[in-house]
Amino acid sequence: MYFIFLFGYLLAIVQPACAGPPASDVPSSIVLEPNLNNSLAYPPPPAGPSEFAIQVSHSTTRFLWNKLLISTVHLAGQLALGDWTDPMSQARSTYRDPSYPQLVIAIASAGSTPLQRRFVLWGLARFTDHMVRHNQFVACQAQLFWRGSPIGSIRFIHLGGPRARSIDGSENVNETAEMVARSDENNNELSWDYTFYDRKLEPIDIYMGSIAALVQVAERPKDNIDSFVGSWPQGYFRCIQWWLSEPRGQPSVFSKADLVKSMIEAVDEGVARKDTRQVKIVVKRGARDIAKGALVKTFPVSGEMDEMYKSDDVTA
């Protein structure tokens, strides 16, 4: 069994960067709770459909892999708050996370019309997947293609050193609109209770699973969220983000913005604590519980979340 898994993983590594991941393949034995929309068992592939492709070029200037991926999580969270097919605010924009100012993520359209958010999110998922599979956390560029035509690019640019150049040799990123990660002070008094427990998750799986989940929630309309399951298809990165509004059976007051904020906070909390175990989360607005969630290793089955929250066999 281990040999089969290893062979499948090695086969995935040698696929070209422009090839999309296989469609989600949830085992038939999985049964969702009756009040969940069954479509949640089949989240859309986070790296986009077959009509979308990337072409990657690299330099040799390396990044800290964990800082690069958490910066991408934060950017995906910002983009997930907008409408799926909305254009970016500018044809050229840059993003810099204060926790890792050496990295600039530059997004550019191939023309004067800004890229749609979906293309940027698919590009981030596919680009970081390529980096992980090839262990190439370096200054690099991905050309984005839609149905064979170039539509734009994403560049990971390293600043602050003598070789701080992008793939095309340019250093100037100040001419573009800049998005800087910041804390959301107006979060409607959201707070989170965390319980870390049981099995450890691989840090790279936490980041990549969360990037996938943020791309998938970005596709959802801005309606309040009753339930959400987000993951990378076929268990490539074994971290699943799993959320339910509370109390069950009542209209949800858990907004899409609340969900995105909670997803990112869960990742940040684990980073701050240096704790990669599975975690269950209770989301509160003031004194009221409005949702519960978890970062777990395996796909949820019927009733599992409720049982998990009843269990006392956990270590905080």
PyMOL commands that set and color helices and strands:
alter all, ss='L'
color gray80, all
select helices_A, chain A and resi 2-13+38-41+65-80+117-134+203-218+233-235+256-273+304-310
alter helices_A, ss='H'
color red, helices_A
select strands_A, chain A and resi 52-62+92-96+103-109+138-146+149-158+177-180+190-200+227-230+240-245+277-285+288-296
alter strands_A, ss='S'
color yellow, strands_A
deselect
rebuild
show_as cartoon
